[in-house]
Amino acid sequence: MARLLVVDDDKNLRLLYEQELVEDGHEVSLAGSGPEAIEYLNKNRPDLIILDVSMPGMDGIEALGKILAKDKTMPVILNTAYSTYKDNFMTWSADAYVVKSGDLAELKQKIKEVLKSRGKDA
Amino acid sequence: MAEAERSTARVLIVADDEELRGFAERLLSGSHFAIHSATSGANALELASRESFDLILVDLDLKGQPDGLSICRELKGTPRLAWMPVMFLTGAAGGDLVGKAFEAGADEFLVKPFKPDELAVRARVLVRKGREERWLVERARKLAEKIAERDDELDDLRRFAQDIVSSLPSALMVLDSEGTILFVNGPLLDLLQAERRDVVGRKITEFFSAADLSEMIGKALEAAGREGQPSRLRRVSGISRGKQDRICDLTVAPIDYAGVRQVLVVVEDVTDQARAESAVETERAKLNDVVNAMNAALCLIDRDRRVLWKNRTFDLWFGEARDQPGFHAFRQRLSQDDSWYQPVFGQGQVRHLTWQVFTALGQPRHFTNIIAPVKSEGGRPADQALVLTQDVSDQESHIEQLTLLRELSQLLRGTLEAERLNHVILLCVTAGHALGFNRAFLFKRNRETNALEAQMAVGPTSREEAFRIWGELSSQGRSLSDLVAELSRKPHEMPPLFRQVAGLSYPLDDPSEIVVRTALEKRPQVVTDASRDERVTEDFRRRFGAQEFVAVPLIAKGVVGGVILADNSYSGRPITEDHVKLLSLFAAQAALAIENADTYEELQMRVSQLHSAQDKIVHAEKLAAVGKMAAHVAHEIRNPLATIGGFARSILKHPENVERVKRNVQIIAEESARLENMLKGVMDFSRPSAPVLKTVDLNAIAERCFRTHSERLAGRNIHADLDLDHSLPEVPVDENQMVQVITNLLHNSADSMPNGGALTVRTKRMGEEAMLQVTDTGSGIPAEIMDRLFSPFFTTKANGTGLGLAVTRKIVDDHGGRIDVRSQVGQGTTFTVFLPLQRSAKGLAARVAEGGTAGN
């Protein structure tokens, strides 16, 4: 069990992640934008952040930079519609990179791997 | 004599002896004698000198002085008295007394005693004889008197003649046969400034010098007595003392004076006249020099156009004699009819005439004539006219040259075909008056082989052909521009001369060939004697056979592109420095022309390369655009798809939880609605943004688009027309979008005519609408695809996006207008756009509503 923060501008996608990840026994918090996530992180420290790349305003890459600036040990999984974001070296600083899909199996597998590598049981 | 016998004879008896006297008186009395007596010699002489006696009887023994013999001597010694006969009477004739008596002049001698009759008879004989003698003497005396009178007359005449001669103003002299001066008159002395004594007796040659003076005098003498004509000797210099030497004309006439041959010389002092003449002559010579030095032919003609006088230039140009061809040609040119000359001879006007002839060498010369009347005295109409002929060939050449260069540049614009251009260049070198070479060859540098290759040759192939062509040119009077125009019209064919050199190539690394040397040294090479010029190879000599030729480099932008070789091998006209200069000048132009043609050719190639490169780029861009759109689509679609898929899987996991299923299905429905909406937005992605309307000149927009594309259309062999209605008012449109509409339509039309055709862009006012129409003669649109024409992503083109007409239609819709298409397969298509002249509320509303979503 872990505390997860899902950052995505798409409301229905946030709902999907919340429903699925809660059912898997995680404690899920939601943020609709980069600044919202930063604000959340000021008061909380989640075990893992699932971060959308393509967001209006502050995009996921920028948000990633700010998050890591606050806590460089924070595990982050980048979640995006574009496989091309893998080419941006900033994304290398994320722990994993998952392309959005209706099948959440890959995402859930990555969450488990990241938590395990950080000494957390999935 | 009869009278003497009849009359009484007077006898004087001279005796101191009374007896003798008486005796004589007795003897003679009664015999018709009248007797007178003198008793002394003195008395006798006194009587005899005072009175004449028919007979004087003298006593030889007379005493005292003078004695008898002395009386006789005295009488006979006096011519007046000598005729009187003297007879001596004596008593005794002793010794040589008789001889002495006769020696003293006695006529008779009687010695006593003598018979009485004897004395009378002898007396009578003597009287008769004396009388005869006296008559003779008298006669002689009278004759002598007459002669003396005549002599006086002659003297008078001579004086008279001398007076005349002396008072004559003409100077003259008389010479003897040796040329010695016998007589001179005053004026001649004045002339010679000499005294008579210094002149008379001397030779004429001491005073006058002329080569043939002696000869002339000799001839005059020979002629004397026959019909000697006076002969004249002009301009003899005479030696004058004290004065300057005189120049005289001598008239030499033979005269025959009293059988003596003499020569009369009349001397005329013509010094002043001669000096004046000499001055005039000098002036004339100067004028002549000027007239001859003039680079113009001058001649004087009469009303019948006969040449009365001409200057040296005339001789030089047209020949000296009437039968020379040039002269004949000149007169031919002046053989206009009388009416042409009427203004000259009639009204004293100056007329001009221009003509052209070909010289024996086939060179055209241009002449202008100025025909000016020569004023007659007393204001009569002119009888003669001065013809000034100027050779304006050089001016003509310059005009020709300019024309030539202009022709060439004009031709350049029309003809860029290299081979034809080569031909034109050589045509200019050979046919033009400016250059007019017999033959010309063009060598061009081949960059690949690094050699000068024969590209073109123009000119006759034989002397016979050359003269035939010149003859034709001369009679047809064709100009260079005619020839060039003719060349442009005719299908291009290889000139026969070119066949002789086609394929000839000189490697640029072999400077022994003069063509190569010209290119390497970058300056003209003039060869005047090929057989002795070391720059000319044997092979070249044989191949071209020109003794004198010139080779000039074709230099454009500092680079040698070839060489022109030209000669006058048929006419043999020398190649002058002017020719070389002009040819070089021309070569520079020609080089540029060739360079341009080459550049054009290369440009054509590059353009073609560029076209294919552009096609590739367009294709790549299109792919990139597709990729970009795909990314956008991916981003927009991935989220809803993931959401839908995620919840669907979630439902499959827990279908029993109805609340949850409901909630999830609701989201799925939302997301699929969102996807649909987005699909609509995909189209908007390629759509224009909302139009910004401004009232503008639709004609100007149409024209601008037309101009932008006209070149490209022309390049695709499409004849494009613009037909604008200038009464069209300004229309409220979005200018950029209108440009897009017209451009799209133009592209479609152009694409429908791959093999060329015609295209028209038209505007027209149609009531409250502006009409914009694009018509083509392209392939047309099949009926079956007509209804899909404006659908997005629908295309019949290999590289089409299928959005052109869809966007066009959208823009027109946004403007509140409509679009109409009419097409017939194989005939062509017409797209017509109608736009409202006023902003309509409906159009605006539609635009605003749609504009809101277009921004997504």
Contacts between the chains, C-beta under 8 A, distances in Angstrom:
chain1	res1	chain2	res2	distance
A	10	B	639	4.8
A	10	B	643	6.9
A	12	B	640	7.8
A	12	B	643	4.6
A	12	B	647	8.0
A	12	B	667	4.8
A	12	B	670	6.4
A	12	B	671	5.9
A	13	B	639	5.8
A	13	B	642	6.4
A	13	B	643	5.0
A	13	B	646	7.6
A	15	B	667	6.4
A	16	B	642	7.7
A	16	B	643	5.6
A	16	B	646	4.2
A	16	B	647	5.8
A	16	B	650	7.1
A	16	B	667	7.4
A	17	B	646	8.0
A	19	B	647	8.0
A	19	B	650	6.2
A	19	B	660	7.7
A	19	B	664	7.7
A	20	B	646	6.9
A	20	B	650	6.3
A	54	B	635	5.8
A	81	B	634	5.8
A	81	B	635	4.9
A	81	B	637	8.0
A	81	B	638	3.2
A	81	B	639	6.1
A	81	B	642	7.7
A	82	B	631	6.8
A	82	B	634	6.5
A	82	B	635	6.4
A	82	B	638	7.9
A	84	B	631	7.3
A	99	B	638	7.9
A	100	B	638	5.2
A	100	B	639	6.6
A	100	B	642	4.2
A	101	B	642	5.5
A	101	B	645	6.7
A	101	B	646	8.0
A	102	B	641	6.3
A	102	B	642	5.2
A	102	B	643	7.6
A	102	B	644	6.4
A	102	B	645	1.4
A	102	B	646	4.9
A	102	B	648	6.7
A	102	B	649	6.3
A	103	B	645	6.5
A	103	B	646	7.7
A	103	B	649	6.5
A	104	B	646	5.9
A	104	B	649	7.4
